[in-house]
Amino acid sequence: MKKEIDARGMQCPLPVIETKKALKELTEGTVEVNVDNEIAVQNLIKMATQKQLKNSSEKITEDHYIVRIEVSGHSADNTGSGGGSNEAGTKAPAMDERCYPDSREGGTLVVISADHMGEGDEQLGKTLMKGFIYALNELEKLPGKIIFYNGGARLSVEGSDSLEDLKKLEAQGVEILTCGTCLNFYGIGEKLSVGSVTNMYTIVELMTNAAKIIKP
Amino acid sequence: MAVCAVEGMDVGMGNDILFCKGGGCTAKLGPDVLKHVLDKLPRINNPNLLVGFEGSDDAAVYRIAEDMAIVQTLDFFPPMVEDPYIFGQIAAANALSDIYAMGGDVKTALNIVCFPEKMDLNILGKILTGGNEKVMEAGGILAGGHSITDADVKYGLSVTGTIHPDRIYRNSGVRPGDKLILTKPLGVGIVATADRVKEASREAMDAAIKSMTTLNKYASEIIRNYEAHACTDVTGFGFLGHLHEMLQREHTAVIQGKSVPYIKEAYDYADEFLLTAAGQRNRNFVEAYIEFENIEFALQEILFDPQTSGGLLVSIDPEDADQALEELKALGLPCNIIGEITELQAKEIIIK
């Protein structure tokens, strides 16, 4: 089967997007894309190569080029849109943390204002907080961001029991933010070991815009 | 300096050369094209012109007294976001940035406006309001401008600043051992492209807008307290294009891919091939100087991605790097030490 696309006059990234659509619909055959400049040819070839699809290009005139991309039965599974998770035999290097599907629920904000959870025995509170952060990792839908302030700032710095868990969360795309004023107040600014520093404006903005705030 | 030229522009020089045929993928001329043209212009030797064309620096610097020089730059482009007020802010932050990349202070600015005759003037009003706010935030004064009717909207500023002639940050001047600091996340070009085809999340676009509307003033003022040997702002030629200019083929930069700050979603969009023509042009221009050691495709694209109102790229004395970074982090944007300068190796840029 052959599909033809006329992407002349289209601006990047439209030729690539149109081609991706056509590739998705095709289990076997060739997609022939007409474009009007060489950069578009290069971007199409870049995509085809990444998807491990056989490709060729031809210059017809100064402003007419044809790119042919072949889909064979075997590589059809490579034509899906999940560019990040292509497995079998791809030359893509180990993508370590990045292979996780994006399981963040962007609008959820976790606010941690102390290094312990709940009132009562402080030691128990600390154990609970460690457990809480560990359990966050296990959620099916991860929060978009976690903010640490006041005593909470002690959790994102060197020596914190929760560091490993926080790094895991960060590796999955959860943004970790710690209040800079608090770090300075406790004199631990240099020990921040995960995420970045934030300020009150950002904290207010994030809290105001959050779809859901979780405060243990 | 006018590194941001506009499509459809034609410059007569002996033979009339028509640059962009129109319908190009972005509004910026590729670096190789630009170099080709600039190389043909006569060089002017005036001892007071401290920084001109030749080093492909960010702004021109002209000495007017022993202890005072003026810094001049101009930048304008078509909208990359839909909100005219935000576009005004971004265009202004981008134009003002060149003054900060040189280490100067903003004094006055003039509006440059192209606007269709039949379009709603309220839109222009919003663009100019956004721009003016950024000029005021920079501590400068909007002192006038020039507008013409045109088929498409374009906006920017011509900015004049001041600087001490002995304290100019040039593009070149890196020293082996220097650490490289990047003060804003990369990927805003990819995110804006994804947004144009309605594939960007609101959060990604918010992060890009926050980064693009942030003045480099604050980062520049921090850097001045430390020993910086070279500085530029990362714009249309992408991180690698500007790093290449900085190295002058005299030094090598070893970059830690994992340390490079970028807008997270840009990685996913690059994997979806939401790529610009300008990014590919940047790749064509500098790829030969670069060695990627197992760097994934998406990260490569982010490193080539043309930035609008990008951050400062600073080559800083290694003793100062950590402390400067800590101050920069407090500004609230993702930033990091991303690598270091070595003696020239087989490749000019190595990314691990």
Boltz contact constraints between the chains, C-beta under 6 A:
constraints:
  - contact:
      token1: [A, 11]
      token2: [B, 25]
      max_distance: 6.0
  - contact:
      token1: [A, 12]
      token2: [B, 25]
      max_distance: 6.0
  - contact:
      token1: [A, 12]
      token2: [B, 276]
      max_distance: 6.0
  - contact:
      token1: [A, 12]
      token2: [B, 277]
      max_distance: 6.0
  - contact:
      token1: [A, 13]
      token2: [B, 193]
      max_distance: 6.0
  - contact:
      token1: [A, 13]
      token2: [B, 274]
      max_distance: 6.0
  - contact:
      token1: [A, 13]
      token2: [B, 275]
      max_distance: 6.0
  - contact:
      token1: [A, 16]
      token2: [B, 273]
      max_distance: 6.0
  - contact:
      token1: [A, 39]
      token2: [B, 277]
      max_distance: 6.0
  - contact:
      token1: [A, 39]
      token2: [B, 280]
      max_distance: 6.0
  - contact:
      token1: [A, 42]
      token2: [B, 280]
      max_distance: 6.0
  - contact:
      token1: [A, 43]
      token2: [B, 275]
      max_distance: 6.0
  - contact:
      token1: [A, 43]
      token2: [B, 280]
      max_distance: 6.0
  - contact:
      token1: [A, 47]
      token2: [B, 273]
      max_distance: 6.0
  - contact:
      token1: [A, 50]
      token2: [B, 297]
      max_distance: 6.0
  - contact:
      token1: [A, 83]
      token2: [B, 271]
      max_distance: 6.0
  - contact:
      token1: [A, 83]
      token2: [B, 272]
      max_distance: 6.0
  - contact:
      token1: [A, 84]
      token2: [B, 271]
      max_distance: 6.0
  - contact:
      token1: [A, 93]
      token2: [B, 294]
      max_distance: 6.0
  - contact:
      token1: [A, 106]
      token2: [B, 203]
      max_distance: 6.0
  - contact:
      token1: [A, 173]
      token2: [B, 264]
      max_distance: 6.0
  - contact:
      token1: [A, 180]
      token2: [B, 330]
      max_distance: 6.0
  - contact:
      token1: [A, 196]
      token2: [B, 329]
      max_distance: 6.0
  - contact:
      token1: [A, 196]
      token2: [B, 334]
      max_distance: 6.0
  - contact:
      token1: [A, 197]
      token2: [B, 329]
      max_distance: 6.0
  - contact:
      token1: [A, 197]
      token2: [B, 330]
      max_distance: 6.0
  - contact:
      token1: [A, 198]
      token2: [B, 332]
      max_distance: 6.0
  - contact:
      token1: [A, 199]
      token2: [B, 332]
      max_distance: 6.0
  - contact:
      token1: [A, 202]
      token2: [B, 332]
      max_distance: 6.0
